[in-house]
Amino acid sequence: MGRLDGKRAVITGAASGIGEATARLFVAEGALVLLADVDTERGKKVAAELGERALFRSTDVSLEGDVDAAVAACVSAFGGLDVMFNNAGVPGSTGGIEDIGVGAFDHTLGVHLRGVFLGIRAAARVMRPQGAGSIINTSSVAAFRANLAGHDYSAAKAAIRQLTLTTANELGEHGVRVNAVCPGAVATSIFGRAAGLDSEAAQRTVDFMTVALSDAAPIRRAGQPTDIAEAVLWLASDTSSYVNGQAIVVDGGLLTGSLRRNRPAASDGLLAQLRQSAEAADS
Ligand SMILES: NC(=O)c1ccc[n+]([C@@H]2O[C@H](COP(=O)([O-])OP(=O)(O)OC[C@H]3O[C@@H](n4cnc5c(N)ncnc54)[C@H](O)[C@@H]3O)[C@@H](O)[C@H]2O)c1
């Protein structure tokens, strides 16, 4: 028996990385999945590999009509919608605040914040009348701390966290739960995309990122898309039926702070300086 037997799900950003891993896990656990992504080539390929329990629909999550159509396509093909995973994302701007163009800022907010808003709204229109459903939004550790990503991306991810809270409050009493997942440093193509690479070239950087991110957190390996997919699976399933309005961090402990093993040298150095300064003041 699968943990999502018979559940009908829409996953955005499902052609790659976290969304792809989640689509694969959901299908393996018995769900029917509509994969929605702007990357039609990869999205179709992944859906074809998953077989008849999966469908692909070309979707730009920043466009109202596309998101509504993706949800409608899931309802029409599978007979309903039980799980909405609003996950599509772009890397956002990398420059200092003076250098961020309005167009780039709007694009980042459009994909992340508007995309999640549109996904929650479309899902709520189906789930509230049926009195059940689970909506999961991808936020980030960048919603909690500076310098884990750029300004526009971090602001969008923090706003997604808050939109998760406010909609969880409204929809919870109608049987619809809304939660967020906040990944840490996960080896996906998003870093290659930040470097300006196209989709296929960005995929070829994932092994490099697995090594590059291996020292980012107390758990000393890079996050893998399946680490996030497992948390999303739990939030989607009925075993989390009393969890609502949460932002679940899956980051290997990244947000606990800089590594303790890096601390003694710095603090020993400071203590020695303190003793020297006291001796200097004495003499
Ligand atoms: N990888 C990490 O370290 C990390 C950390 C925190 C949060 N996240 C978030 O996880 C989510 C998934 O990212 P990922 O790491 O799997 O990256 P990824 O680049 O592998 O996948 C992102 C997917 O989103 C799709 N996409 C981009 N713009 C879209 C749009 N307008 N409409 C529909 N689809 C669109 C891309 O085509 C791609 O398939 C994103 O929201 C990202 O911000 C990632």
The ligand as an SDF file (V2000), in Angstrom:
LIG
                    3D

 44 48  0  0  0  0  0  0  0  0999 V2000
   18.1470   23.9090   -4.4760 N   0  0  0  0  0  0  0  0  0  0  0  0
   18.1730   24.5870   -3.3430 C   0  0  0  0  0  0  0  0  0  0  0  0
   19.2190   24.6710   -2.6610 O   0  0  0  0  0  0  0  0  0  0  0  0
   16.9200   25.2900   -2.8670 C   0  0  0  0  0  0  0  0  0  0  0  0
   16.9430   25.8260   -1.5700 C   0  0  0  0  0  0  0  0  0  0  0  0
   15.7970   26.4530   -1.1060 C   0  0  0  0  0  0  0  0  0  0  0  0
   14.6740   26.5350   -1.9060 C   0  0  0  0  0  0  0  0  0  0  0  0
   14.6820   26.0130   -3.1680 N   0  0  0  0  0  0  0  0  0  0  0  0
   13.4780   26.1440   -3.9700 C   0  0  0  0  0  0  0  0  0  0  0  0
   13.0750   24.8650   -4.4130 O   0  0  0  0  0  0  0  0  0  0  0  0
   12.2430   25.0200   -5.5610 C   0  0  0  0  0  0  0  0  0  0  0  0
   12.6890   24.0450   -6.6450 C   0  0  0  0  0  0  0  0  0  0  0  0
   13.9980   24.4200   -7.0640 O   0  0  0  0  0  0  0  0  0  0  0  0
   15.1130   23.3580   -7.4450 P   0  0  0  0  0  0  0  0  0  0  0  0
   16.2450   23.5580   -6.5260 O   0  0  0  0  0  0  0  0  0  0  0  0
   14.5230   22.0220   -7.6210 O   0  0  0  0  0  0  0  0  0  0  0  0
   15.6000   23.9750   -8.8500 O   0  0  0  0  0  0  0  0  0  0  0  0
   15.5090   23.4680  -10.3770 P   0  0  0  0  0  0  0  0  0  0  0  0
   16.0570   24.5870  -11.1680 O   0  0  0  0  0  0  0  0  0  0  0  0
   16.1250   22.1340  -10.5050 O   0  0  0  0  0  0  0  0  0  0  0  0
   13.9410   23.3270  -10.6320 O   0  0  0  0  0  0  0  0  0  0  0  0
   13.1180   24.4620  -10.7650 C   0  0  0  0  0  0  0  0  0  0  0  0
   12.0300   24.1330  -11.7750 C   0  0  0  0  0  0  0  0  0  0  0  0
   11.1120   25.2530  -11.8310 O   0  0  0  0  0  0  0  0  0  0  0  0
   10.8050   25.4680  -13.1970 C   0  0  0  0  0  0  0  0  0  0  0  0
   10.3260   26.8400  -13.4090 N   0  0  0  0  0  0  0  0  0  0  0  0
   11.0650   27.9840  -13.4150 C   0  0  0  0  0  0  0  0  0  0  0  0
   10.2660   29.0380  -13.6680 N   0  0  0  0  0  0  0  0  0  0  0  0
    9.0040   28.5440  -13.8420 C   0  0  0  0  0  0  0  0  0  0  0  0
    7.7570   29.1310  -14.1290 C   0  0  0  0  0  0  0  0  0  0  0  0
    7.6290   30.4580  -14.3270 N   0  0  0  0  0  0  0  0  0  0  0  0
    6.6690   28.3350  -14.2250 N   0  0  0  0  0  0  0  0  0  0  0  0
    6.7860   26.9870  -14.0590 C   0  0  0  0  0  0  0  0  0  0  0  0
    7.9470   26.3680  -13.7990 N   0  0  0  0  0  0  0  0  0  0  0  0
    9.0540   27.1420  -13.6820 C   0  0  0  0  0  0  0  0  0  0  0  0
   12.0980   25.1650  -13.9420 C   0  0  0  0  0  0  0  0  0  0  0  0
   11.8700   24.9290  -15.3200 O   0  0  0  0  0  0  0  0  0  0  0  0
   12.5830   23.9410  -13.1830 C   0  0  0  0  0  0  0  0  0  0  0  0
   12.0850   22.7550  -13.7530 O   0  0  0  0  0  0  0  0  0  0  0  0
   12.3440   26.4880   -5.9550 C   0  0  0  0  0  0  0  0  0  0  0  0
   11.2160   27.1940   -5.4760 O   0  0  0  0  0  0  0  0  0  0  0  0
   13.5900   26.9530   -5.2440 C   0  0  0  0  0  0  0  0  0  0  0  0
   13.5780   28.3360   -5.0060 O   0  0  0  0  0  0  0  0  0  0  0  0
   15.7910   25.3810   -3.6590 C   0  0  0  0  0  0  0  0  0  0  0  0
  1  2  1  0
  2  3  2  0
  2  4  1  0
  4  5  1  0
  4 44  2  0
  5  6  2  0
  6  7  1  0
  7  8  2  0
  8  9  1  0
  8 44  1  0
  9 10  1  0
  9 42  1  0
 10 11  1  0
 11 12  1  0
 11 40  1  0
 12 13  1  0
 13 14  1  0
 14 15  2  0
 14 16  1  0
 14 17  1  0
 17 18  1  0
 18 19  2  0
 18 20  1  0
 18 21  1  0
 21 22  1  0
 22 23  1  0
 23 24  1  0
 23 38  1  0
 24 25  1  0
 25 26  1  0
 25 36  1  0
 26 27  1  0
 26 35  1  0
 27 28  2  0
 28 29  1  0
 29 30  1  0
 29 35  2  0
 30 31  1  0
 30 32  2  0
 32 33  1  0
 33 34  2  0
 34 35  1  0
 36 37  1  0
 36 38  1  0
 38 39  1  0
 40 41  1  0
 40 42  1  0
 42 43  1  0
M  CHG  2   8   1  16  -1
M  END
$$$$
